[in-house]
Amino acid sequence: MTLPDKRWHAEGNCTNHPDPDLWHYENSVHSDEQQLQVLRSVEAITLCRACSVKDKCLQEGLESDNVQFWGGWGTIWGGLLNSERYQLLNDRDNKNIVKSEQRHRRDVQQKLAKLYG
């Protein structure tokens, strides 16, 4: 078995970022925490948009091990939230994950639209 070439990781905007947890978010029930998570996700997605390896990152983010949703926690790969990657995969078995992330996804998309039109 050949391991996939992951040397591209070193070229990512997330590599050596002072806050590697920026690409992880939680769907909190508390309003102030929700707002903070939205701002952090927007910052991560903004960094992803300008990243030279975004497409390779998204490809890895679509692998089954990286499309997981652990008790309200999600990850950003290639500039997309978990639920957005599920939708790309057309994964009907995980509609609950898409639904549970609905508020976070909506709020992030609204902030991004204000920033980038």
JORA-V586246 format. One line per field, one symbol per residue. ss: DSSP state (2 for helix, 1 for strand, 0 for the rest). phi: phi as a letter, one per 40 degrees, with the letter a starting at -180 (. if undefined). A space follows every 50 residues. Layout:
ss=???
phi=???
This chain:
ss=00000022222000000002222111000022222222222222222220 00022222222002220001001110100102222222200222222222 02222222222222220
phi=.ccccbccdccccccgccbccdcbabccccdcccccccccccccccccdc ccbdccccdccccdcbbbbcfgcbbbbggbcdcccdcccfcccbcccccc cdcccccccccccccbg
